[in-house]
Amino acid sequence: MIGIIGAGPGGLTAAVALRRVGCAVEVLEQAPTIRAAGAGLTLQLNAMRMLEALELAEAVTRAGYALKSGCSARPDGSALMRMSLTGADGLTGVGILRGTLSRILHEALPADTVRCGVRVASVSRDGVVIDSQGVERVYDAVIGADGIHSAVRAAVFGEKPLRDANATCWRGIADHDGVDTLCERMGHGLRFGSVPMGGGKTYWFAVANAAPGGTDGADPVAELRDRFSDFEPLVDALLVATPRVMRHDLYDLAPLDVWTAGRVTLLGDAAHAMTPNLGQGACQAIEDAVVLAGAVSRLGVPDGLSRYEETRKARARSFVRRSWTLGAVAQWENPVACWLRNLGMSWTPEVVMRRQLAAVYGVTVPQLG
Ligand SMILES: Cc1cc2nc3c(=O)[nH]c(=O)nc-3n(C[C@H](O)[C@H](O)[C@H](O)COP(=O)(O)OP(=O)(O)OC[C@H]3O[C@@H](n4cnc5c(N)ncnc54)[C@H](O)[C@@H]3O)c2cc1C
């Protein structure tokens, strides 16, 4: 039996993928139920290829919004750079509510696979897991998919520092269906992105430079409307149509030297949390999950765990690094620097853009059974 700690996109996908290669799995999740709420997610083609291998791409696309293309834009909405999010075979990226993705993954598992309300307190390299009630479980392998503040990582590898990106992000789901493409508008130290989710909803995110620990006043929507008043009118329309705003400071995890020790490995944000600037955190967790299942099916436990880490580490790290750099550039405040950035973006030849996207989306999908 393989124990997976955490039922986020990474842990749930790992459960589906491992079951597909014949492994018995149990998922321990601290929350009382699988999260039905949350913000939106962009699943790019690399993640969709992995979900295709699990025969879930169609369900995910149907439940979300097929994203054929995306753009980076000026605050007034005029495009700086356009990108195709569609593969040669017609598969596209997808905008989807987190809760919807969780439901689809959860429903792909037998009913008793996920145990909610179990918070893992400690894990040892030989596969012994102890929860906060003191209950002990012994697994053949343990996958720490418990997110950026991973208890599994802390127990097995010690405390690892998070890096503060000095930026904060607001997110919301607007009751608004006037958006049909992914678009991120970049101003001076301010960004506003919007992604259609289908079902009359649009997910948006807003980023500003800020020291960690800041809070909003009683009316965050009014504050955001004020802050983004120079942006195109659609931004204001999305903000007014939003019933609830979430706010989180942005962090990532400094690259780890090792993810695997004995019968324990890390997956997703627990292994390589990145800033959200590339929209790849959950996508990389999904890649991890399918690669892990392929390696375990070929090599068993524990060898498959080390092979998974070897296969994934360099690629995941490259996203951590690029996401950090992109965030720094996207949050420039100096008007001259911003003008030069925008000029560079608008002059990027299409062939260069296509080559970059091919590197992101060109994943090798392992054979699963
Ligand atoms: C503002 C923002 C926007 C983003 N946008 C995108 C995007 O568009 N596309 C994209 O691909 N990524 C995006 N990401 C990144 C994405 O959210 C994460 O990378 C992704 O959720 C990681 O999945 P995970 O399964 O590794 O971890 P998580 O989603 O963090 O899940 C971890 C799970 O483990 C559980 N858990 C934690 N501790 C314990 C414990 N001790 N015991 C039991 N259970 C535990 C938690 O309750 C949780 O359910 C964004 C992130 C942010 C902050």
The ligand as an ORCA input file, in Angstrom:
! r2SCAN-3c Opt
* xyz 0 1
  C      -2.041     32.860     -6.679
  C      -1.762     31.507     -7.246
  C      -2.189     31.169     -8.534
  C      -1.879     29.934     -9.093
  N      -2.285     29.636    -10.365
  C      -1.922     28.459    -10.931
  C      -2.320     28.108    -12.278
  O      -3.036     28.848    -12.958
  N      -1.894     26.934    -12.792
  C      -1.117     26.068    -12.089
  O      -0.732     25.009    -12.615
  N      -0.743     26.356    -10.812
  C      -1.126     27.515    -10.222
  N      -0.765     27.801     -8.933
  C       0.042     26.827     -8.187
  C      -0.820     25.698     -7.631
  O      -1.859     26.212     -6.843
  C       0.022     24.762     -6.788
  O       1.249     24.532     -7.403
  C      -0.714     23.446     -6.623
  O      -1.896     23.617     -5.883
  C       0.194     22.431     -5.937
  O      -0.513     21.234     -5.794
  P      -0.094     20.219     -4.654
  O      -1.059     19.085     -4.777
  O       1.356     19.948     -4.730
  O      -0.295     21.009     -3.281
  P      -1.618     21.709     -2.655
  O      -2.557     22.129     -3.709
  O      -1.106     22.745     -1.714
  O      -2.289     20.548     -1.834
  C      -1.729     20.052     -0.644
  C      -2.809     19.304      0.121
  O      -2.209     18.705      1.270
  C      -3.034     18.904      2.398
  N      -2.144     18.860      3.575
  C      -1.228     19.799      3.949
  N      -0.603     19.420      5.078
  C      -1.138     18.211      5.423
  C      -0.905     17.313      6.510
  N       0.024     17.575      7.452
  N      -1.629     16.175      6.571
  C      -2.580     15.892      5.615
  N      -2.850     16.732      4.584
  C      -2.130     17.859      4.479
  C      -3.655     20.268      2.149
  O      -4.844     20.444      2.912
  C      -3.909     20.214      0.660
  O      -5.166     19.652      0.352
  C      -1.107     29.013     -8.348
  C      -0.704     29.330     -7.047
  C      -1.028     30.562     -6.493
  C      -0.561     30.872     -5.099
*
